[in-house]
Amino acid sequence: MLTPFAVIALVAHLAAIARVLTYRRQGSRHRRHVSWIAWVLVVVLGGSAIELALHAKSIGIFEAGSAVLLALFLFGVRGNVARLLWSE
């Protein structure tokens, strides 16, 4: 049985993955190193989501909060990992 914090973290991870995967460049230039970082971010978030779904472990408020904050940051930059890494 998943705890409420684990469900919150799982939903936040899945939302962040979906946002990064649905990013559209719309004329911005392609940066290979940023795309690799985005790929690694999706892999790590996906692994975390799978681990949360398969192994119901005790997740605290801080882990759930960090997952929600990361998802909010990714939604704030509309999935643009380059903007998340470097400010203008």
N, C-alpha and C positions, 0 to 999 in steps of 0.2 A: 504494500500500500504506500503510495506516494504521499508525502507530507504536503501541506499547502505551499510551503516555500519551495519545495522541489517542483511542483507544478508551475509556479510562477517563473522559476528559473528556466524550466523546459520551454514554456511558451515564449519567454524572452529570447532564448537561443534560436528557436525556430523562426521567430519574427525577424531577428537580425540576419539570419541566413537568407531568408526570402528577400529582404531588402537589398542585400549585397548582390544577390543573383539577378534581381530585376533592375539593376542600375543601367541606365541608357546614357551613352556618352554625349550625344547631341552636339557634335562639333568639337568637343575637347580632344586634345591630342592623347595618343596612346603612350603610356609609360609602362615599359615592360616590368620594371622592378615593383611598381605599385600593383600591377596585376598579379604578380607572384605573392605579394603581401596579402592581397584580397583573397587569393586562392588558399593560402595558409590559414587565414582567418576563418574561411568557410569550413575548412577541414577540421580545425580545432573546435569551432562551435558545433559542428556536426558530431564530432566524437564526444563532446560533452553532452549533447542532447541524447545521443544513443546510450551513453553511460547512465544518464539520469533515468531514461526510460526503462532500461533493463535491470539496473541495480538500485532498488529503492533504498537509498542511504539517507542519513540524517543531513539535511541541508539547512544551514543557518540563515538568519536574516541577512548577513553580510554577503554571502555568496549569491543569494537571490537579488539583493540590491545591486551588486556589481553587474550581474547579468542584465538587469533592467536598465541600468545606466548605460551600458554598452549598446543595448538596443536603442535607447533614446538618442544617443550620440549618432548612431548610424542612420536613424530616421531623420535627425536634424540636418545631416549633410546629404540627405536623399540617396544614401548608399555609395557616395563618392569617397572611396577610401583615401584618395590623394588629399582631399580637403580635410579629412579626419586627421591625417598625419601632419600636414603642413598648413599653417594658417596663411592667409593672404595679407 
